[in-house]
């Protein structure tokens, strides 16, 4: 009898384990396919940027070949500067003689700059120096491409600077002939290039990684994206160890696991929406100070989230979740409603005062939050100039798509500011193609003031560029009097930071404004 039960239990056990094994196999295949699809999308984007960069590079060298001006002459450098200003991917141009960058738009007055090692020459006749160091930014490598004595300078990260889901995901751009890696990001191994059979699109595997190649034979370049195989199967081994001993109970456990996984996937979106319903989000205001008078000229509206249990969620964390789950537009409208409620009291306390609102790239769409703001603003009859809309460089990658939202802001008299300027790859052409009033200098550049950091010249360059374009400047993250004096002496009118005031509730802001009016 005992043996009967043992034998009878075998098919029951198999019936339970086979669906589990099939589910695990399908989950493994899907994880593999999802990773390949994700890597393919990254490689396609790198290739698109690489082709655009390559085409601008070649077009610039072709134009320089037509220029009859003597190398390094004022006329030649002026022509180069004009071309750089209208190019998204080119940071500089110059002249190369005997392995030296004898002059360039980035090294004016620095003298000849020796270039590292022997150049690599592509099948198209372009000499390349990868990782060259220039005097104005000695810790930042640049790629230099030259032909017939003319040179183009490109920041190596501009093509591959894009968000990835995991730090171990690698991106790269390579020349097909001869095979050579010219730009990379993440733990990328040059040996992977040997696995690639040019010039086809392909998936290759090393011992540890999946590597997707996408190529353009016409432009002699290939893009690659790679990720550890283990990332695709993270958690599957542990799940199998739990399920296998459970036998007949494994199917139910697997169903519960899928349900839990689904709830976890949706939990971020649900938490954010629940927080909005419960009004767990609140707005603080950080004053923007006039450096000449010391008066508060405006304030930036900053969103904070305190859960019902009292926990404060960091803004960087919940804003990223909101963008990932598609809730950010709802959050932006929530902030707009709170600011429009507070605005009458602020304007009564200080006429001419303005509040700045931060916009996510996902907000810059037709019939989005800015158009909602326009309708509400006009309905309550607020005066023009009482709002500033802050957009980031990544929000203006597709300028035409963002233009209707910016125009809607203009129609209610809002000024437009580019936030965190200098941390991306904005070019002069981008600034000239959109109607920007103000540049906000990112705190990483302000922190270098007085620290003798290599990044300090960039701060001065941003100030000078804004003044030439007749743009207002707001310096973020000012924490010392030395920084404030440095900025004031160079004509920067406005600043914000802990030196002046931290972000505060509306009541404290109103009290501060009344104190200033009473001076």
N, C-alpha and C positions, 0 to 999 in steps of 0.2 A: 504493500500500500504506500509505504513511504517512497519507494522508487517510482510509483505511478504519479505521485504528486510532483516529484522532481522532473519526470519526463513531461508531464502536462504543463508544467510551468515554463518550459523552454519556449514554446511558440508564443505564450503570453508575453514573456520577456522580450522575445524578438519583435513582437508586434509593437511593444512600447519603445524599444531601442531603435528600430529602423526609421520611424518618423523623426526621432531625435537626431539620428546620424544624418538623415537627408536634410533636415533643417540646418544642422551645423555646416554641412557641405555647401548648401545654397548660401548660407550666411558668409562662408569663406569666399565663395566665388563672387558674391556681390561686393564684399569688402575689397577684393582684388580689382573688380571692374570699376568700382567707384573711385579707387585710388588712381587707376589709369586714366579715367575720364577727367579727374581733377588735374592730374599732371599734364594731360593733353591741353586742357584749357589754359594752364599757366604757360606752357611752351608756345602755344599759339599767340598769346599776348606778347611774350618776349620777342617772338619772331616778328610780329607786326611792328613793334617798337624798333627792333633791330633794323628792319627794312627801311623804315622811315628815317632812322638815324643814318644808315648807310647812304640812302639816296640824298639826304641833305649834305652829307660829307662829300660825296662825289660831285654833286652840283656845285658846292662851294669851291672845290679844287678846279673844276672846269672854268668857273668864273674867274678865279685868280690867274689861271693860265692866260686869260684874255687881257688881264690888266697890264698895261705897258709901263706903269709907274715903277721906279727903281725900288728894289726890296728895302724894307724898313724906312722908306720915306714917309713923310707926313701924309701924303696923298694915298699911299698904299695902306697905311695903318687906318686912316679914316675910312677907306673903302671896306677894309676888313671889319671894322667896328660896326659899320652900317649893316653888313651881312649877318654878323652875330646877333644884332638887335632884332632881326626879323626871322631868326631861326630858333626853333624850340629846342633842338638837341645839341647845338653847338655852343660851347662855352667861350671859345676864343679862336683866333687865327694868328698866324705868324709866318716866319721864314726860317728854314733849316739849312745850315751849311756845315758840311763835314761833321755830322753827328751832334751839332749844337743848335739849340733854339736861339738864334741870334737876336730875335726880337719877336714880340707878340702883343696882342691887345691886353693880355693879362699880366705881362711882366715889363711894363713901360718903365724905363730907367733902371732896370735891374741888371742890365748887361747880358752877355751870352749865358745860356744855361746848358751845361752838358747833359745829353740824353743817355739813359742807361743802356750799356751794352751795344751789341750789333743788332740793327733793326731786322725784323722779319719782313720779307717782301712777299706780298700776295700774288696770286696769278694775274691780278689786274694791274700790277705794277705799282702798288701803293706800299710804301715803307711804313712799318708800324713800330712804335715804341710803347710797350705796355707798362703802366705803373710809373710813369715819369713824375718827378717831384718838382714843383715850381716854388720860387722863393716866397710868394705871398701866402702860401698854405703848405708848408713843408711836410705836414703829416697826412696830406690828402693826395692819393695817387691820381694821375690823369693819364689818359691814352692819347697819344699824338700820332697822327697819320699825315704823311708827307708825300708829295710828288712834284718833281720839277722845282724843288726848292721851296714850294709853298706848303704850309702846314695847317692842319685843323686840330683843335684841342677839344676833347670830349670828356665829360665826367663819366667814369666807368659805371656808376650806379644808376644813371638816368634811365637806362633801358630795363633794368631788372629791379628797380625799386617799386615793389608792389606787396600788398599784404599776403601772407601765407598762413595756413592754419596751424602749422607746427614749426618750431625752430629748426628741426632736422630736415625740412624740405629745402632742396638746393635748386638754384636757378643759374643758368649760364648762357652766354652767347659765344659762339666759336666761328672761326674762319674755316671754310671747308677745305680749301687748297691754298697753302699747306695747312693741315689740321693744326689748329692752335686755339686755345682758350683765350678770349680777349676780355671777357667780363664775367664775374662770378659772384654768387652770393650764397652763403651757407656752406656746409661741409661737402664740397664738391671735389671729386677726384678726377684729375686729368686723364687717368687711365681709362675712364669711361669713353673717352673719345676714340680709343682703339677698338672698342666694341661696335662702333657706329660705321655702317656701310653707306658712304655718301653716294648720291645726294638724295636719298629716299627718306620719307617719313617712316619712323620705325620705333618699336619698343624693344629695348634690350634689357637684359638682366645681368647684374653682377652677382656675386655670392650673397650680397646683403641688400641690394637696392633694385628697385624698378626705375628705369631711366627711359624717358620719352624724348625722342628727337623730332623736331619739325624743321624743315630746311627750305631754303630758296636758292636754287642753283643760279638763277639770274643775278642774284646779289652776292653769291659766294659766302653765304652765312648759314649757320644752323643754330637753332635754339634748343636748349635742353632743360628739362625739369626732372628732378629725382627725389625719391623718398625711400626711407628704409622699408623693406617688406614687413618688418615687425609692426609698423604703424597700422597697416591694413588689418592685421590680425590681433591687435591689442585686445586683450580680454577674452578671446575665444578659447585659448588653452585652459584658462582658469574656469571658464564656464563649462567646458567639457569635463573637467575633473569633478565638478560638482554634480553634473547631470548623470554621468555614467553609473555611479554606485546607487543612484536612486531607483533604478529599474522601472517598476510600474508607475511610480510617482513622477517619473521624469517628464512625461508629456505635460502634466499639469504645471510642473515647475517651469517648464519652458514657456508655457502660455503666460504665466505670471511674470516671467522675465521680460517677455515681449511687451506686456502691458506696462511694466515698470519703465522699460526703455522709452516707450512712447510718451509716458507721463513726464519723464525726464527731458525728452526732446522738447515737449511743449511747455515745460515748467517755466522757463525764462519768460516766454511771451505771457503766460498766465500771471506770473508774479508781477510783471510790469503793468499789465492791464488792471490787476487787482489793486496795485498801489495807486494808480490814477483814480480808480473809483473811490478808494478810501481817503483820497487827498493826503496820502503820505508824503507826496512831493511838496517842496516849498522853495521859494525864491529868496536868495540873498543878493545884496547889491554891493559891489566893490567900487568905490569912488574912482573917477578919472580926474586927475588934478591938472590944473593949468600951472605949468612950471614957472611962468612969469609972475603970476599973482598969488599962487598958493590956494586959490579957490577951487571948489569942486565944480567942474564944468559938466560932468555927466557921471554915469555909473553903468557898469556892466552887470546885466542880470545873470546870475549863476544859479543853476538848479541843483538842489540837494534832495536826498531821499533818506528818510528815517523810517524804518520798518515799524510795524506795530509793537514789536518786542524791544524797541529802542535802538536797534542796530543801525548805524549809519553806513550806507552802501557807497563806496568811492565812486565819484562821477565817471572816471575813466572806465570803470567796470560796467555800470548800468547803461551808459551811453553806447558802449560797444555792443552790449546785448540788445539794446533797442534797435540799433542799425542792422544787426544780424537777423533779428526776428521781424523786422518791418514795423515796429511800433514807434519808431522815432518821430514820424510825422504827428502822431497823436500826442506825444510828449511835447513837441514844439508848439502845437496849438494850445496845450495846457499852459505852457510858460507865457505865451502871448496873452491868454485870458487873464492870468495873474498880473502881468505888467500893465495891461490896459486898465485893470481895476485900480492899480496903484498910481498910474500916471497923473490923474487930475491933482491928487494931493502933492505930488512932486513938483508939478508945474506951478501950483499955487505957492509952494514954499520957495521956489527959485525959478522964476520965468526965464526961459531960454535953456533950461536944463534939458539934457537928453539921456535916454536909456538905450543901451546897445543890446541886441538880441543875437545869440549865436544860432547859425543855421547849419544843419547837417547837409552833406551832398545830396541826400535823398529828399531834402526839402525843396531843392531847386528844380521843381517840375511844374508843368502846366496844371492849373487847378489844385495847387498844393497849399501848404501852410501860409505862404506869402500872400496868395490871393485871398485866403481866409482872413489874414491880418488886414488887408486892404479894405475888405467889406466892413469889418468891425471898426476899424479906425475911422473910416468915413462916417459910419453910423453915429459914433459918439462925438464927432466934431473936434478932434484934437488938432492943435496947430501943427503945420509942417515944421520939420526940423527937430521934433521931439523924440525921434527914433533913429537909431543907427543899426543897420543889418550887417553882421559879421559873417563872412564866408571864408572858407579855407581854399588853398590852392588846389587840393584834390577835388573840391566841389566845382571847380571851374575847368576841369579837364575837357568836358564837352561844353564849350562856351555857348554854342547855339541852343543847346537844350536848356541851359540855365538862364538864357537871356529873358524869356517871358517873366520869370519870377523876379529878376532884377528890375525889369521895367515896371512891374506892379509895385515894387517898393518905391521906385522913383515917383510914381504917380501920387503917393501920399506924402511926398517930401522927405522920405527917409534917405539918409546918406548911406553909402556902401563902403565897408572897410574889408580889407583882406587880412584875415587873422593869421597869426603864426608865420608871418612872411619870412622867407629865407630858409625855412626848414625843408622845402621841396625843391622843385626845379623850375620856378617861374622864370620866364625870359621877358625881356623888354617888349617883345611882340605881344605877349599875353596881356601885359599891363596896358598897352596901347589899344588893344582890341576890345577892352571892356571899360566901362565908365566907373572907375574907382575913385573915391574921395580921399581915403585914408589907408595907410599901411600900418599894421601893428607889428612892431619888432618883437620877435619871440624872446622869451626870458633866457634862453640859452645864450643868446648874444649879449644880453644885458649883464648876465652873470660874469662874462669875461672882462667887463670893464673894471680896470683896477687890478685884475689878476694876472696881467702880463701874458694872457693866453694868446695862442696863435690865431684865434678866431676874431680878436678885436678889430683888425682891419676890415673884416666883413661888416661889422656894425657901422663903421664910418662910411663904407661904400654904400650901404643901404640908405643912410641918412642923406648922403650927397645925391644919390639917384632920385630919391623922393623929392628933394628940393628942386632938382632940375625938371622933374615932371609936375611940379607945383602941387604935390600931394601933402596932406597933413600927416603927421606921425604920432603914434601912441606907443610908448615904450612899456612893455609888460614886465612884471617881476622886479621892479626897482626896490632894492632893500637897503641901500646905503646912501648917505648924503653925497659921497664922492660920485656915485653913479648919476644922481640927480643933477649935480653941478656939471658933470661931463656932458650930459644930454642937453642941458639948458644952454651951455656955452656954444654948442653946435647947432642951435636953432630948433631943437625938438621942443614942440609946444606942450604936449600932453604926455602924461605917464600915469601908471597905476602900479601898486605894489604895497608890500607890508610897511615900507617906510612911511607911507601916508595913512593907510587904513586897510584893515582886512575886510573881507566880505561881511556884511551886517544885515540884520532885518530892516524892514521898511521904517519902523519907528525910530531906530537909531540913526538911519540916514536922514529922516526928516528933522530930527533934533540937531544933527550936525549942520544941515543946511540953514536952519533958523539961526544957529549960532554965528554962521558966516555972514548972514544978512545983517545981523546986529553989530558987526564989527564997525 
